[in-house]
Amino acid sequence: MDDELSGEKWGRKFPGSTNTRDLSGNFRLAVEDFLYAMKEAGIRVAINATYRPPQRSYLMHYAWRLARKQLDPQHIPKMAGVNIEWDHGEIDASVKAAKAMLIVLQIHHLPIKPALRSQHNSGLAIDMDLLWNGTVEVKDASGNMVKIATLPRTGMNRQLIAVAATYGVKKYNGPGSDRPHWSNNGY
């Protein structure tokens, strides 16, 4: 099969999920319990991603790097089952196609390089934006009410991160910053 040139249409291939039903086993149960506790506390939750096929991670990773001119399109490795041609014959055309992909993939504002492999590929991660006003009381996994009056009122709140850990949902703890990312192991 011939490879197709990269570009906007590739951003729609290999779609990911935003549904907790696509998370794996016990992690799914932990996330759903944590989500319920947050919603009961009045925390607004917007889920951006749950399961992500490995092919989508590949497209995200290399489109992001190519769009920022971090590599030559001729040196992007192939992935089985992804018949994409990154090299458009000239660097500007290749970069332009990669930038178009970033928009469709909804990662054009992402400040860090998407992982080539992540816990999303195994259904063991969730990306979500969290927001609330004032003080909230969130139930931890043991049933204790935890009053959260500290800032920020987002998923970066240390008290909320500690509550999440009681459920087995861990805030990203790797290099750089991945604000919406939570997983079974912090990566």
PyMOL commands that set and color helices and strands:
alter all, ss='L'
color gray80, all
select helices_A, chain A and resi 8-12+20-22+25-41+54-67+73-75+91-104+119-122+158-167
alter helices_A, ss='H'
color red, helices_A
select strands_A, chain A and resi 4-5+44-49+84-85+125-131+136-139+145-148+170-171+181-183
alter strands_A, ss='S'
color yellow, strands_A
deselect
rebuild
show_as cartoon
